[in-house]
Amino acid sequence: MPVEFLSDEQAAQYGRYAGDPTPEQLSNFFFLSEAELALIAERRRDHNQLGFAVQLCTLRFLGSFLPNPVQVPSIVVRHVADQLHLPARVIARYALREETRYQHRRIIVAALGYCDFDGGQAVRLIRWLYAQLALSALRPSVLFDLATAQLIRRKVVLPGVTVLARLMARVRERFHARTFEQLSQKLSLAQRQALENLLILPSDARFTPLEVLRTSPTRISSPALKAALHRIEQIRDLGVSDIDLSEVPQSRQALLTRHAQSAWAQTLLRMVPARRQATLLIFLQALERSATDDALDLFDQFMTHLTLTGEVRRKQERLRTLKDLDQAALRLRDAVRVLLDETISDGDLRELAFRAVSAGELRQAVATVSALASEDADTSPEALSNAYGTVRRFLPAFLHTVELDGTASARPLLDAWTFLRKLETSGRDRPQWKDAPRGFVSRVWQRRVFPHGGKTDHQAYTLCLLERLQQALRRREVFAPGSDRYGDPRAELLQGASWDAVSDDVCRALNRSLDPQPELERLRLELDGAYREVERTLPQNTALQLDGQPGGTRLRLTPLEPAPDPPSLQRLQQAVAQRLPAVPLAALLLEVHAFTGLADAFTHVTDGTSTLRDLPLSVTAVLLAQACNIGLAAVAAPEVQALTLSRLSWVQQNYVRAETITAANARLVDAQFALPLAHTWGGGEVASADGLRFVVPVRTLHAGWNRKYFGSQRGVTYYNFTSDQFTGFHGIVIPGTLRDSLFILAGLLEQQTRLDPREIMADTHGSSDVVFGLFALLGYRFSPRLADLPDQRFWRLDREADYGALDDLSRHVVDERLIAAHWEDMLRLAGSLKLGKVKATAVMRTLQRGGSLSGLGRAIAEFGRVEKTLFLLNYVGDEAYRRRILRQINRGEQRHGVGRAVFHGRKGELRQKYREGMEDQLGALGLVVNAIVLWNTRYMGVALDDLRQAGKIENERDISRLTPLLHGHIRMLGTYEFKLPEEIAQGQLRPLRDPDTVQAYLEQIEL
């Protein structure tokens, strides 16, 4: 029975003092009441009184007794002895008589109302453990800590660590076995056989059916889309889609799904039948949702591909016909000149016009212009005009396979979708084209869909429907109920009784009132004060100019001049950099693990344990291989068991995943937060967000086009978040370069570190009215670096206010009635986001691309205009604020420079086909960069102490402008040896480099 889920540190700290109690703990747990003093006084000898009191306080603090009651921190003995007016040294005599100690324990247990861990308490704990396992898939080590806290809360004396660990292991094993058996019993004999057949390799095939099903599409073509739809049908044909899995927690389902996605068929075959069938059942239901996501992603990208290629063809055709269009325009010009000649009488006008251009030539010119010139700015109908034959290849399968639903505004589109589905059926109920719904057809498509007196062009109708469907899916006006990423974001919002139950707590957490009037009045006063402050300081603000133009007053702001580094800072930067020890990246990662337990966060995908022999060695090797983009073979060492290629591949498959990378990253962020030097750079309340771009040269659905960043290839953006302590606390992989504002809020809400940034900086393309509104509702401050200030609108709440020189600038008025009408819905949305009920990216897509959530989107945008105007007024009026934004954004860009240096293999290109692989590899890159930042910060603190002792720090304020984003002293190339000197592994630091030696080496290189 596996019980080795506890780390050595966790087992050693169980029921023991981890260190000296804090002053607060001493006052709470080690204070003796009058009743306790009277009980203690019943002991006759001083050492018995002191030993009795220490055991009493120990039980209250730890929930257990120590094997040797005198092995407690000296501060505890002194604190208790002072209350008894006894010398602390007499405690040494208490351990002499074991019988006395155990007698005292029985008295203490009764006096404090505790009870021993007997059979009845074990049954109660087992029931509690079953309840916890039914609600979530907690790691065994976390569940062990929760069980310990539960026993202490119920005043049960903690049993031995082995007793509790074995009990938990038995409960977990029985619970999971029972769950697997229950799920297996839900399957019919035919369903079980269908699941078992997925693992059997057919005689004429190279892959098992399971491997075929879990292979996502990578090509963008109509055959690939048809195959993706067929994949969904294959999953549904297994007949397990409708089986209820509600008794299995979502976190547990995700764990089993991840394992089934990556495990070999032989591994699954070695499971007991019930577990194997239950795992496949859970996996297939998740696979159907992800396969639907893949199909809709492929549909979106294929429609984009058709539009782009059609647009290229349209432009080429236009260039080919440009000469004909010019000739027709010249003929029309000659005729119009006659019409405009005022010297010609009306009676002679027609005769002279036809003399200049014959009637036949004029008719031909008009026909040419009508055929070649376009009245519409939107050219998508023309670009898609020849695509019907292509979409027809997948359209029947698409209509038959994908189930869609939508908002009320999308009802005409869904009616047309239903009409086309019925057209694909045969029988008497097959509809007629004259009954086709028309409400979804936009103006630019009207002439093509209904070219002849209202008669419908079938091909144009279908193309129009697919083009509109693509846009509606992006906005989530249309959604797929059987999908994860394309599901309905509104369905998860707090509503009804669930909202009523948490509304007060949400308002307190957001520091908001359910009554909109006080909130609007506060905003009115704040906005009025900000306008008047900028207007008052306008004469002194030489960087700000007001330009009066016919369209209204516009602001112009002089760009910030670079602030030069003072010579003292330059000398300090050089002195610190020269002292940092030279270290290979492999050894750096092992050293970081030695003082943070980095690799302990990597647990097995199935049982949540991390007890594999030499696991830190294997994990750090895998992390380095992924972060440096060099592959596992480059770090493998056949002579070291933990570094063999097969071992590294197995560890990468079972231990290194997004969940464990996130947990490990949280350890590094916490370790950086604990360093005093990091707090001279910031307190963790400020962060920036920016994207690091990677070319993806392999076929994949999860990359996009952008000529600016990827040239003629496709790529992804690793959108990451950098704190003011230089640590990266979250990262999101984005196909191509989607609008950044979709992901800014997700980074703040989904990150899992101890940091709680309240203000975030980003570039201009991350800003919008909705972003400002949601940030403010959730208690965050959004501070983008603006590049288009003259184009920004300034808003006001008070129509009658006079803001002097800024009065014309602030002529736009916010609709506060709209805000008031939707105020509770706005708070409900904010609460849903705060509690994790709905994904921020899905909400942002809906709000920013035309969806309104019943007017809610417009209300949030109005609220955001107030917050955005407050930001703009602060931005133009405070140069220090602008510099602070620039400084934090520069930190993120410097971090990207380190990331590029680390990710040096394979020309810096990302060669992962699937989203999970991209997330894992780029997550490993962010983790390694954080390890470099932490290692540098630790040694920079030592170097600064050395410089301070030598009196070489000229200005202490320069320290706040140093950066740990240095990598010149880190060897990332060559061979990789995962060895760590014993003294470094035990916590000692490496000696600093001699700066004179470094300088001499640099001078030699220059010569």
N, C-alpha and C positions, 0 to 999 in steps of 0.2 A: 504494500500500500504506500503510495508516494506521500511523504510528509515533509520532504526537504524543501518546502517552499519558503522557509524563513532564512534570511541571510544570517551570517554569523553575528553581525552587529545587532540585528533585531533580536536574535535569540539571547545574546549576552545582556541586552538591556531589559529583557522581560523581567518584571518584578524586582528591578534593581535601580539604584540611583545612577542616572546618566551623567550627573555632575552636581555641582552645588545648587541647591534650591535658590530661587530668586528671593529678594526681600518680600515680595507679595506672597509667594508661596510659603515662606516662613511664617508670615502673620496669619495666613489662612489655615494651614495644616499643622503647624507646630506650636500653636498657642494652647496652653493648658487651662481649661475652665476650673472653676472652684470645685465642682463635683469630681473632676479628674484628679485635681490636686489632693482631694480627700481620699480618693481611691489609692493614689500613689503612696500617700502617707501611711497606709496600712502595712506597707513593706517595712521591715525593721532596719535593714542595713542601707547605708548610703548607696552602695553600688547596685543593690537590688532596686532601690527607688529610681535611680537614674536609668538603669537598663530597662525597667518596666515602662518608664515614660518614653524612652526612645522607641521601644517596640510599639507602643500605642500610636505614637505619631507616624511611625513608618507604615503601619497598617492603614492609617487614614490617608496617607500620601500616595502609597504605592498599591494599596489593595491587597498586599501580601506581607508575609514576614520574611526576613532574610535568614538564610541558613546559619550565618554567623551574625548575630544581632549587633555586634560592635563594629562591623564593617560599614559604617555610615560616614558621610562627610563630616569633617571636624566642625564645620560651622553649625551643623545640626546638633551635635553633642553640646557645644558651647551654648547655643540658643536655649536648649532644654535645661541644661544645668543651671544657667542663670536664673531661670524661673523657679528652680527648686533650691536655689542658694547652696549649690553643691559644687565642689571642684570637678572639672570635666575629666580629670585623669582617673577617677575611681571607676569609670566605665570598663576599664581593662579587666577588672576582677569579676565582672558580671558573666562572662562566658565560661567560667570554670565549672558550673554545675548545670548540666543539660536538663536534669529533671525540673529544676526551678524555672528554666526558660519556658519549657512546654507547659508547665502549670500556669505561668503568667499569660501565655498565649490564650489559653482557654478562658481566663478571666477577662482579658482584653476583648476577645471576640464577643463575649456576652455583654460587656459594658458598652461597647460601641454599636450593638445591634447587628453585628455581622453574623454570617452563618458559613459553615464549611461547604465545600463543593461536593455534595453528596449526590445520590442517584436522582433525587427530586430536582435539584438545581441543574443537573445535567440534562434532564428531560426539558426543562424550561429553556435552557440554552439551545438545545437542538431545535425546538419549535421556532425560536427567534432566528436561528441560522437558516432554517427552511424559508422563513418569510423574507429574509434578506436576499437569498438566492433566487426567490421567485420574482423579485422586483428589479434586480440588476445583476450584471456579470462582473462583480467586483473581483479584483485579483486576490488570490488567497492571502497574501501578506497584508493587504489592506483590510480584508475581512477579519483577519486575526487581530489586528489592532482595534477594530470596531467591537469584536467580541470581548476583548479585554476591557474596553471602556464600558460595555454593557454590564459585565460582572461587577465592576467597581461601582457602577451606578446603583446596582441592586444590592450592594453591600455583601457580596459573596467573596470569601477569601480565594484569591486566585490559585488554581491548581498548578502543578508543575508544567513547565513549558512543553514537555513531550506529551503529557496527558491532554492538554488543550489542543495541541497541533494534531495529534492522532484523532481526537474526536472530530475536529473540523474536517480532516481528510475523509473520515468515514461518512460524515454528513454530505459533503460535496459529492463523493462518489455515489452514494445512494440517491441523492437528489437528481444528479445528471442521469444515472441509470434509469430512474423512474421516469424522468422527462423523456428520455429517448424511447423507452418502452411505450409510453402513452402516445407519442407521435407515431411510432411504428404501428400501433394498433389501429390508428386512423386510416391506414393504408389498406386497400383491398389486396387480394392475392395478385391480381393483374398489375396493380400499381407497384407493388413490391418487386415483381419480376421485371417491370419496365425500368425501375431504378437500378436494379442489379445489372441489367444488360448494358447500362451506360459504362460500366467498368470493364466489360469484356471486349477484347480486341478482335474484330472480325478477321477472318482469314485473308480477305482480299484488301485490307486497309492498313495504313501506316499508323493511324491514331485511333484511340478509343472514341466512342460516341461522346463521352463526357468532354474529352479534350477538344473535339470539334465544336461542341456547343459553347464552351467557355472561351473560344478564340474570337475576339472582337474583330470587326471589319477594319481594314486599314486603307483601302482604295476609295476614291470618290468617283463613282460612275453609276450608271443606271443598273448594270448587272450586279454591282456590289450592294446597291440599295435593295434590289430584289432578293439577293441572298440574305441580307440582314433581316428582311421581313419574313423570309422562309425560316430563319433561325428562331424567330419568335413563335411561329406556328409549330415548329418541332418541339419547343419547350412546352407549349400548351397541349400538344398531342399526348404528352405523358400523363395528363389528367390529374395533376396535383396542384393546380393553380388555386383552387377554391378551398383547400383544406385550411381550417382555422389554426393559426399558430399563436393566438393571443396569450397562451399560458407561458410562452417563452419570452423573456425580456428582450427588447430590441438590441441592447448591447450584447447579449448572448448570441442572438441571431447574427449580428455583425461579425462576431468572433468566429463562429462556425462557418459563415460564408467566406471569410478571408482564408480560413484553413482549406476549405474545399476548393477554392479558386486556385490555390498554389500547390496543393498536395498532388503527388503522383497517384495514379490509379492503384498501384500496388500498396501504397500507404493506406488508402481507404479500404482496400480489400482485407487488410489485416485487422480492421476494427471488428468488434462483435456486430452481428447483423442488425440489432436494434439501433445501435449508435450510427452505423453506416447509413441505414435507411433514413433515420431522422436528420442526419447531417445533409444528405443529398436532397431531402425534401425542403429543408430550410434554404439550402443553396439555390435550388431551382426556382423557388419563388422570388428570391432576390435577383437571380439571373434574368428572369423574365422582365423585371423592372429595368435592370441595367441594359438589357438587350433592346428594350423600347427606347431608352435614352439614346443608345447608339444609333438606332434607326432614325430617330428624329434629328440627331446631330448630323447624320449623313444626308438626310433630306434637306436640311438647312444649307449645308455646305454645297450640295449638288445644285440646288436652285441658285445659289450665289455663283457657282461655276458657270451655269447656263447663262445667267444674266451677264456676267463679265465677258464670256466668249461671244455672246450675241452682240454685246456692245462693241467689241473689237470688230466683229464682222460688219456691224452697222456703220462704224466710222470708215472702214475700208470701202464699203459700198458708196458712202457719201463722198469720199475723196474721188472715187471713180466717176461719179456722176456730177462732180462739181463743175466741170466744163459745160455740160448741158445746162445746168442751173444758171451759170453765168450768162450763157447765150440767151436763155429765155428772159433773164432779168434785163439784159441790154435791150431786147426788143420792147419789153414793157416800158423801159425808161424812155425810149424814143416816142412811144405813144403818149406817155404821161406828159412829156415836155410840150406836146401840142396842146394837151388839155390845160396846162398851166400858163400857156401863152395868152396874156390878157389882150394882145392886139388882134387876136382872131375872134371874129364874131361867132355867136352861137350857131348861126345857120351854116357856116362853113366848117364848123369844128369837126364833124364826123367825116366829111370828105377829105379834109387835110390829114386827119389822124390815119385813115386807111391808106392815104397816099404815102405817108411816112412808113407805116407798117401794114401789110396786107391783112385782111380779115383772117385768112387762113393761118398766117404766121402768128397773129395775135392769139387765135384760139389754141394753137400748138404751144405757145409760150405759157398761156394760162394753165394748160393741162400739165406741162412739165413742172411748173412751180407747185401746183397742187399735189403732184406725185412725189416730188423730192423734198419740199419744205415741210417742216413739222411745226404745228401750232403749240405743242406741249413741251414744257421744260423737262418733264419726266419721260425718259426715253425707254423705260423698261418694257412697255408693250411692244415696241418695235424690236428691242433686243431679243425678246422671247418669241418673236413671231414664227420662227422656224423650229421651235423646240418641241412641238407636240409629238412628233414621231419618237423622240427620245423619252419623254415622260410617259408615253403610253406603255413602254416596256415594263414599268414598275407600278403604274397607276392602279390596275385591278387589285394587285396584292396589297398595295397601300390602303386602298379603300376598305378592303376586307379585313385587314389585320389590325389597324390602329383605331382604338376607340378614343373619341374626342368629346370634350365638353367645353363650356365657356361661360363668359359673363353675358349679361343681357345685351350689351352693345355688340357682342359677336354672334347674336342669334341669327341674323340674315346669312352670315357666312356658314354657320353650322347647318342651316336649312339647305343651303346649296350643297354642302358636303353630303348630307343625307340623300338629297336628290341624285347625286352622282352614284352613290352606293346602290340605290335602287335601280339605276339604269344598268348596272352590271349584273343584275339578276334577270332571270327569264320567267315569264309567266304573265298572267293577266294583270297583276298589280304593277307591272313595269310602267313608270310614268312617261308622259310625253314632253318633248322639248318645249312645247308652248306653255307648259306649266312650270318651267324652270324658275326658281326664285331669282330676283334681279337686284334686291336691295343692297347686296355687297359690292356690286360693280362700281368702281370709282369713275370719276369724270374722264380721266386719261384713257380708260379702257372702253368707254362707251362706244366710240366710233368703230372699234374693232370687234367688240362683242355683238353689237347690233348695227351692222353696216347697211342693211337694206330695209328701211321702214319698220324696224323693230324685230325683224326676223333674227334669230339667234345663230351666231357662228359658233358651232359646237367646240371647235378647237380653241378659239380665243376665249370662250367661256371657261374651259378647263384650265387654261394657262393663267387666266385672271384669278381663278379660285386658288390655285396653288401658290401664286405670288402673294396674294392677300393672306393666305394661311401661314406662309412663312413669317410674315411680319407679325401676325397675331400670336403665333407661338413664341416669338421673341419677346413680345410684350406681356405674355401670359394672359392675354384676353381669351385665348384658346389654350386649353391645357389637356394633358393626357392623364386620366385618373390612374392608369397602370404604370406610371413613370415616377422616378425619383426627382430628376432635375426639371422635368416639364410638368410637374404636378401643380395643383391649385394652391398658391400661397395663402389664399383667403381661408381655406378650410382649416388651417391650423391656428388662426387667430383666436385669442381669448374672446369668449362671447357668452351671453346669457348668465347662468348661475355661476359658471367658472370665473367670469369676469367680476361679478358682484362679490365673490368670495375673496378676491385678491386686490380689488381696486384701491382700498385704503392703503394697503401695504405698498402697492405700486406707486401711489401718489407720494407717500412718505419717502420711498427710495429715490424717486425722481425729484423730490422737493418741489412738487407742483400741487396746485389746488384743482379740485374737480370743477370749481366755479371759474369760468373763463374771464370774468370781468376783472378780478384782481390781477390776473396775469397780464391782461391787455393794458391795464393802467400802469403796471410796473414797466412794461415795454415802452409805453408812451413817454413816461418820464425819463427812462434811460436813453431813448432815441433823441428826445428833445435836448437833453443835456449834452449828448455827443455832438449833435449839430452845432450847438452854441459854443462848445469848447473849440471845435475846429474853426468856426467863424471868428472866434476871439483871437486865436493864435495865427490866423491867416497872414497878417503882415510879417510875422517873424519866420514863417515857414517858407524859406526861399526855394525849397525843392518842389513846391506845389504851385502850379499855375492854372488859372481859370480862363478858358478860351470861349468867348461868346460866338456862337455859330447860329445860322438860321434854324437848325434843328434843335437848338437848345444849348445850354452851357455844358462844356466838356472839361474834364480834369486831365491835366498832364503832370506827371511826376518824374522828376529827374532821376535817372537810374543811380543806384548807390555806387559810389566809388569804392574799389577794393580797399579794405583796411589793412595797411601793411603791418607785418609782424614786427614788433619792436626788437632791436638787436639782442636784448636780454632773453627774449623768448626763443630766438633762433639759436643762441648759444645753449640754452637749456635743452631744447629739442635735440641738438646734436650730442650733448653730453649724455643724455638719457639713452639715446639710440645706440651710442657706442658702448654703453655698459651692458646692454641686454645680451645674455649668453647666446651664442650660436647653438642651434638645436635642430635636429632633423624633425620633420613634421610627425613622423611615426612616434618618436620618443615624446614629443610634445603631447600627443593625444594620450599616451600611457600615463604621463605625469599628471595631466588634468584628471584622468580617472582616479589616480592615486589619492587626490585630495578632494574629489567631489563624488566619487562613486558613479561616474558617468555610465559605465557599462552595466551597472546593476539595474538600470531602468529598462534594459532590453530583456523582455520575457518571452517565453515560448508562446506561439500563437494559440495553442490549445489549452494548456494548463496554467499559464500565467506564472511559471517558475523561471528562475534564472540561475540554476545551480549547476549548469554544465561546467565541467572541468576546463579551466583556462579560458572561460568565456570572454573576459575582457580583452585578451589577446586577439581572439577571432573577431570580436565586434569592432575593435579599433582598426583592424586591417580592412574589414569590409567598408567601414565608414571612409577610410582614406581612399580606397579604390574608387568608391562612388564619387566622393567629393573632388578628387583629382581627375576623374573621368578617364581612368587608365585600365579598368577591368581588373578582375580578381587575379588573373594569371601574373600580373606585375608584382603583386604583394605576396603570392603564395611561396611557401618554403616547404618542399617535400620532406625535409629532415625534421621539421617541427610538427608534431601531431595537430596542434591547434591552428596551424597555418597551411595545411594541405589544401589543395584546390577543392576537393570534394567536401571537406569540413567547412571551408569558407562559403561555398555555394549553399550548403545546407543551413548555415547560420543566417546567410542573407535571406533565404527563403522563409525561415521560421522565426527569426528574431528581429530583423531590421525591417520595420514597416512604419507607416505614418504615425500610428499610435505611440509606439515606443520611442521614435525620434522626438515626438512632441514632449514626452515625459523626460527624456534625457536633456532636451533643450531647456526645460524648466529648471533643472538642476543647475545648469550653467548660468542661467539668468539670475537665479537666487544666489549663487556663489559670487557673481559679480556685484550684486546688490549689497552683499555683506562686506565688501572691501571699502575701506574709508576713502581711497583715492577716487573710486567711481562716484562718490557723492560730491566731490569737488566739481565734477562735470555736470551733474544733475541728480535729481531725486527720483527719477523714473516717472514723473508726471507728464513729460513731454515726449512726443515721438514724431517720426516722419514716415511717409510711405512713398515708395518709388519702385519702378520696375527694372529688372535686369533681364535683358533680351538674349535669347539663345536661338541660333539657327537649328532646325530639326531636318536633317537631310534624308530621313527615312519616311516611308509611307505611313501616315497616321491621320486619324480624324481630329486629333487634338492639337493641331497646329494651324496657324493662319497666315495669310499674306500681309506683308507690309514692306513695300519697296525701300522705305527709309531705313528700316532696321535690318531686314533680312535679304535685301537685294531681290534676285529672281527666285529665291527659295522661300520656304515657309518657316515659321518659328513659333516660339512660345515666350511669354513674359512671366518671370518669377517675381510676382508683386510681393515685396517684403516690407516689414515694419521695423524701424530702428529706433530704439529708445535714446534718451539723452545721455545714457550711460554706455552707448555704443553697442549694446547687445541687440540682436535681432530676436524679437519675441513671437513672430508669426510670419508665415509665408503662404501665398496662394498661387497655384499654377493656372495661368490664363492662356487659352489658345489665341495666338496672334497678339493683337494689341487692342482688346476691347476697352470700352470706356472705363477708366480707372475708378470713377466714383461709384461704380457698381460694387466694388470690393473693399473700399476703405472702411466702411462701417463693419463689414464682416470680420476684418482683421482685428478690430478692437473687441468685438463681442465674442469671438470664438477663441481668442488666445487663452492659454492655460498656464500663465506664469503668475508670480506674485505681484508683478507690476500692474498698475492700474492707471495708464495714461489718461489724463483729462483733456489734453490739447494735442492735436495732431496737425502736422504741416504736410503739404503736398503741392504738386505743380498745378498750373491753371486748369489743365484738362481734367482734374479731379473735382472741380467745383461745379455746383449747380444749386438752384434755389432749394430743391428737395433735400440735397445733402446737408445744407445749412440748417434746414428745418428739423430733420431727424437728429442731427448731432445735438442741437440745442435741446430737443425734447428729452434726449437720453442723458443730458448733463455733460456733454462733451463740447469742446471748443474747436472749431474748424478754422485753420489759419493757412490758406493756400498762398503760394507765391504767384502773384498776378503778373501776366504779361500783356493783358488787354484792358488796362484800367480805363482808357478813354471810352471803351464800349460798354462799361458797366453802368447799370441804372441805380440811382439812389432813390430810396422810398421813404415815405413819411406816413405817420398815423394821424397827425393833427393837420387838417386841411387849412386852418386859419393861421397857423404859426408863421412868423416872419423870421427867416434865417439870414437876412441880409444878403451878402454876396452869394450865399448858397441857396437862395430861395428858388431860383430857376432850375438849379441842378436837382432839387428835391421835389419836382413837380408831380412825380408819380405817387399815387395814394394807395396804400394797402387796403384790401377789402377785409376789414376786421369782422364784419358780420359773418363772412364765410368761415373765419377761424372760430368764432364763437359757436356757430352752428355745428361744427364738427369737432369741438374741443375734446369731448369725452372719447370719441372714436380715435382721435390722435393719441390720447393717453393710452387707450386700449392697444393700439398698434405698438406704441413704445414699450408697454408692459409685455406684450407678446415677444418682442425682440429681446428685451432684457431677460426674460425667463427662458429664452431659447425655444419657444414654441414654433417659431417660424424663422426661416433663413433670411438673413439680411440681403443677400444677392437677389433672391426671388422677389422680395418686396421692392427693392430698388429698380429692378427691371419693370415691374408693374407700374410704379409711380412715375418713372422718368420717360417712358416710351409711349405715353398716350393713355395708358390705363388710369382709372381714377378711383377705384375702390369706392364707388358711389359718391364721388366728389371729394373723397378724403385726400387724394393726391393734390388737387388744386388747393385745398386748405393748408396742407403741409407746405406747399410752395409759397403761399402767401405768408405763412409764419416764417419760413426761411428767408423771405425778402427782408423782413425786419432784422433778423440776425445777420444776414449778409451785409445790410447797410451799416449796422453797428461795427462789423468787422472792417468794412471799407473806410469808415470815418476814423477808426483807430489806426488803420494801415497808413492812410495818407497823412495823419497828424503826428505820428510817432516814429521817428527814424530808428530808434533803438528797437522797437517792435519789428520793423522790417529786417533789421540786421539779425535779430534773434531767429526769425523764420529762415533766413538765408543760411545761417550757421548750422541749424539743425538739418536742413535739406542737404547741405554739403557733407554732413556726417554720413548720411545715407549713401551719397555718391562715392565717398571715400571707402565705405564698406563694400560697395560694388567693385571697386578697384582691387581690394583684397580677394573678393570672390573670384574675379577674373584670373588673378594670379594662381589661385588654388586650382581652379577648373581648367587646367592647361592641356589636358590630354585630348587627342582626336580633334585637334584644331579648335578646341573650345566649343564644339558642336554637341548638342544633346541628341543621343541616338536611341531614345526609348520610344516604342510604338504606342504604349498604352498609358492612360492617365495615371494609374497607380504607380507605374515605374517612374514616370516623370516626378511625381510627388515625392517618392522615396529618395530618388537621387538628388533632387534639388533640396529636399529637407536635410539630407546628409551634408550637402554643401553648406547650408546655413548653420548646421550644428558645428562643423569644423571651423568655420569662420568665428563662431562664438567661442570655441575653445582657444583659438588664437588670441582673441580679444581678452579673454580671461587670463590666459597665461601671461600676456604682455602686461596687463594691468597689475598683476601680482608682482612681477619682477620690476616694473617701473616704480612701484612703491618702495621696494628695497633700494633701487638706484637713487631715488630721491632722498631717502634717509642717508645714504652714503654721501650724496652731494651736500645735504644739509649739515652733516657733521663736519664736512670739509669747508663749509662756509662758501660754497660755490653757487648758491641760489641767490641771484641778485634781487628778484622780486617774487614773493610768494604768490602773487596774483597770476603769474605766468603759468602756474601749474594747472589752472582751470582751462587753459587753452591748449594743453597737450592732447595728444591723441594716441590711443592704443592700437590704431589701425596701421601697424608697421609689420613688414614681412621680409625685409632685406636680410635679417639674421636667421631666417627659417629656411632650411634646405628642403625643397619640395621635389627636386629632381634626383635622378640616380637610383641606386638600390635602396630598398626600404627594409630596415632592420628594426624589428619590434623588441628592443631590449632597453631595460631601464636599470641604472645602477641601484644597488640595494639601498643606499642611503637616501636616494631621491624617492624611491618607492615607499620609504618609511616616513616621508614628510619633510625631509631637509630640502633646502633650495640649492640650486646650482650657484657656483661662484660667479660674480659679475665679471665681465670682460675688462681688461685694462684698456682704457681709452687711448693711451699713447701707442699701444701695439696696433690697435685698429687704425689710428690715423697714419701710422707708418705704412701699414699695408695698403691703405687707399692711395697714399702718395706714390708707392711703388707701382701700383696699377696705372696711375696717370702717366708715369714716366715710360 
